Amino acid sequence: MYLTFIFIRITYCFFLIPCCSLMIMCLQPHLRNVIEYMLQVNNDPNEEASLEACEFWSVFREAPLPPDILRPFLPCLILVLLSNMAYADDDESLLDAEVNSFPALLTWLMPTMMSHYQQD
C-alpha cells in the first residue's frame, strides 16, 4: 500500500512539472495548493519522490509569474531547500563561499520575512 502512494506521488510530480512549464497560467488559480503539495513531497522520506518535487522549483523559477506568489511560503520553502541541499566531498570551497555570503542573504531576506510576519 505504501509503495502505491509513493508511486502516485512520484507520478503526480512527474506530470505536474511539465504542466507548470507549459500551462502555468491555467494552473495559477491552483498554485497555492500545488506549492503546498510540492513542499510536502520535498520532505518525503522517499528520495525519488523528494527529488522529483525538487524539479518543480526550477520550473517555477522560470515561469512568468509575479514573485509575490511565493511570499507566504518563503519561511517553509527556505527551510525545505536548505535541508535538502547536498554537497559532494570536493564542494568545500563552494560551501565556504555560501557561508561567507549568508549575512548578505539575511540582509536581503529579512525585510521580506518581517513584512510577511507583520501582515499576519
N, C-alpha and C positions, 0 to 999 in steps of 0.2 A: 504494500500500500504506500509506504513512504517513498519508494523508488518511483512510483507512478506520479506522486506530487512533484518530485524533483524533475522528472521528465516534462511535466506540464509547465513548471516554472521556466525551465530552460527553453522549451519550445515557444512559450509566450514571449519571452525576451527576444529570442531569435527573430521572430516575425514582427514584433513591435518596433524594433530598431529601424528596419528599412521603412516602415510606415512613418516613423518620425522624420526620417531624412527626406522622404518623398512627398508626404502629405501632412506636414506639421500643422498647417493652418486648419485642416479638418480635425486634427486632434486637440487643437488649442482649448476648446471648452472642457476637455477632459484631462488636461495636462496636470492639474493638481493631483488627481488620482494616479496618473501614470508616474509622476515623480515620487509620490509616497510609496507606490509599489516597488519602484526601482531601488529606493533607499532600503526597503525591507529585504529585497533579494540580494542587494550588495552585502548584507550581513548574513546571508545564508551560510550554514556550515558546509554545504556542498560547494567545493571550489569551482566546479564547472558552471553552476548557476550564478555564483557571485561574479565570476569572470565575464559571463555573458551580460550581466547587468552593468558592469563597468563600461562596456562598449556604448551604452546609452549616453553617458556623459560626454563622450567625444562627439557623437552625432548631435546631441543637444547644443553643444557649444557652437557648432557650425550653423545651426538653424537661425533663420531670420526672425528672431523673437526679441521682444524687449527684455533687457536683463532683470527688470524688476520681478519677473515671474519667479525667479529663484530666491528672492529676498526672504520670504517666510521660512524657507528650507535651509538657509545658509548655515545656521549652527549645527544642524544634524548632518548636512552634506559635508561640511568641513571635517567633522569627526569621522564620517564614513570613509572619505577619500584618504585622509591621513592614516587611518588604521589599516587600510588595505594596500598601502604603498609597500612595495618590496624592492629591495636592493640586492644586486649581486655583490660578491665579496670585493670586487675591484671598483666599486662605486663610492669608496670613502671620500674621494675628492669632491664628488658631486654632493654627497651628504654634508660635507663641511661647508660648501658654498651655500646650500639651502639653509643650514643652521645659521650662518652669518647673515643671511637675508631675512631671517624670521622677524627681527624687530621692525624692519621696513614693512613687511607684510602686515604685522599687527597695527602699525601706524595707519596704513591704508584701510584696513578692515574694521578697526574699532568704531569709527563713526557710523558705518553701515549697521554693525551689530547693535550699537547703542540706540540708534534711531528705531530699529526693529523692536527692541525690548521696551522702549518708551511708548510705542504705539499700542502695545498690548494692554 
